Every structure is written in structure tokens, then in C-alpha cells.
């Protein structure tokens, strides 16, 4: 089911109609899930809103697609066919394919797709984040923690990754990059990879994480949506650490969440939306952004990070980030279809 969440701008939709003020630029934001509790989608919406408010005479409508992926294409098709939007902004690795299908069916609609890759279509622009870099940062930090003298580190040198679901980027990029980063610290580190099967079941996530900790994992990277809180609970109860993905999660579990990798999707959605409003976007192009673009990072400034992590580990993370910024370490993001 689709839900109209909000409308922001100079003019609101009239009841039962689609008319807007003359010259108003109309942006529809399709969220393949829900906004609340989804950091990347919150960032996407906030970035688009910020661009609309700055540019003026721009209307933004946000539609939630829910968790059933089978309904997403129908929802986007309905948005495009309504004629209400000049551009639809969305984010998810599966959305380029959906945007392509809809763009082929609806001749006037344009798409900005974040966290996905598709080049060559004259009405689609995509921005892919270098999740290999992001996962490597998380893995490297997990490796530092499990080999450290931090209070909850264990001798097994075993770390964990709990994913909401399996999908190509998770299996081929994130898991691989996470392991790659950890083993750059110590080749003997092993990764316990588990799958929750959904993006909301905190109770089941807690059970899985508890088993992972019982089998020796002292640091668990959680990428499980609403299930993340279950991992934090298990880590708190079983004397382990958790890592956050995409945004700063330290306040979700002070002393438990000790590391957070970042994707600054708000920056990307802001810049892309502003370019579209100004008529300056290069349609048909696909770009990849990473640490050197300040689009991917690791939060080493948060007070909880500085409180929990020894200064020498923080310094090693800063050194790694600097190597990536300078191009001294190159971690290419695998591109779908190339």
C-alpha cells in the first residue's frame, strides 16, 4: 500500500486535482520502504526538501512504498502516470531497473536514483555510493576492535555481520568488503554472516545475534533496519559490541555501538535535486561517490566513539580515511552490468 506522507512547497495539491502554480517544479520522492527509522531514506527526503526550500517555487511530495518489493514498480508507475511530477527521486539498488521500466512506459517522466547504477537512458540519472569503501571501513574497524585490548574483545578474532536480506550488493560488495577490511588488520579474522530475512523483526535479530556472540563474535555489524535494535540488545546483554551502517548510531546504544560508517545521502539528494530544479542535471549519466567525495565516511568525532575507543584505534581509522581521500588506497566499487 502507498501512503502520501507530506507535501512541502509553494503550492499544495488541490483535492481531487493535479494543478499547481504556474512554473512550480514538482518532485515526487518514492521511498521503497518507510521513512521513519530508515536513516538513508530520512536523509534522502531531508536533502530533497532542503533543495526545494532553498530554490523556492518547488513542490515535494513523499510517497512510502512499504516493505513489499513486489509492489514498488506498480507504485512508481502510478506516480509517473499521474502527471503530477517533473522528476521522481528514489533510492535503492533495485530501483534503477524499476525506473527504467517506468521510463519506457511513461515518456515524460525523469528519475534521480540514489544508491543505484544505470547509465545511458536520457531521462535517468543515478548516484552510486562506494559501498566497498564503506564496508571496508566497517570491517577494518571491527578488525581493530577484535584484536585490541578493549574490555569486550575476545581471543577468537571472530566478527559478525547480520543483514536484513541477501541481495547482490550485500553478498558481492558489502560482505566481501567487510571481510577484506577486517583481514587487512589480521588475515586470521573470520566473519560470521547471518540473514534476518526481513527488515523489522528485532526479536528474531536479537536471537540470531545472541547465537553469534555465543559462537565467539565480539563485534557485529548490523544492517537490518528495525532489526538493528535486536542486535544492540543482544550485544548489551552478552557483553559484545555493535557497529552501525549508513549513519551515526552511537546514541542507539552508548558503549555498545562503538563504530558507525556513513553514507551522506542527504548531500547527494540535495545536490541532485538542486541540479534538476535548475535544469543543470546531466541526464543519462551515472556517477560513483566515495570517501574522496565526502559521500562515504566513518564517524570518528562523536563523543561516544571518543569515549569508548582507545586513541590509537581512532588514529588508525583517521589514517585509513586519509589514505582513501588521497587515493593511496583504491577500492573500486563493482558496477552492475560492467
Phi, psi and omega in degrees: 000143180259143180231130174281116186271310185200158173225125183233139174147192184290329186223138176262159176296135173286146181301126178076003182229179182231017185278143176229171177298147181301133178085357179291131176271134190243118181245126172256131178252117178260120180259113179279072186151222175230157183282309187297124179086001178247096188306317183294323180286324174300317179296318180301311181297315181297321179295317179295317179299318180298319178295318181296317181293322181291317184281329181077164178052038182227133180253135180237125174241132182249127180240128177268130181268349181079181188270352181274102185299333182297340182263355186295316182297319178298319180295316179292321178300319179296319177298312183295318183290339182293338183075010184276347191235141171278328179210147173247128177254134180209176184204123174165143179301337181272352187283333177303319180296319178293316178300320179297315180298318181289320180297326177291330182273328183244108193289340187258347186282146176240155182229140163246118182244118176266154178062033178206172183220125172201125179237152173104346178272130189292355179234019180229132174236132181236151177231116180253133177268144182283087182284346171293316176299314183298313180293323178298316177302315179296317181293319179298316179294318177300321177296319177299318183292312185290340178260007185265184175259018177300149191305327185261001179291143183243161184285346185292338184054053181235130180235167184230158172223119176251119180252147176297314179212165173269139174202164190307313182293325176298309185287322189262341184240304186291308179299316180296314180294322178298313179295319180300316180294316180297317184283349170290335176278314181207114181300344181275357180289136177247154182242126174265107183259126179230159181233127180287321181098355176199184184241024187216344190275089181294325180297313178294322178298322179295320178297315181295314181297322178299319178293320179299316179295319178298335179266009170114354180286125179255350177223128180235122171277123182249124177230072191222024177058233179296341177289345182304323182295330176294323178293317178299318179298316180296318180296321179295316184285329187253013173064054178225180180246156174235151175241142180259158182230136174090325178211172183289114183251014185301322181288348177288339180193074181306131181083346178253308173279108187250358179207143180218118171276158189232141163237120185270069183291335177296323178296314183294318180291324177297309183295319181292316180295319179297319178296321179294315180300321182277356181073027185245007181284145178265093180294146182091357182258158177224128181240154177240127183242141181220207182299318182296339179264004184062028178258340177231144180192193178216128186280101178254010183254344185296139181304324180291326175295312183294331179285321188271334192253131177302146183304326182292329177288319177299320180294323179293324177292320178297322179294321178295315178301320180293322177298320178290321179297319184278351183080014178285334172239121182248120178239094185288138177277120175300133183254126179303132176086357180258000000 
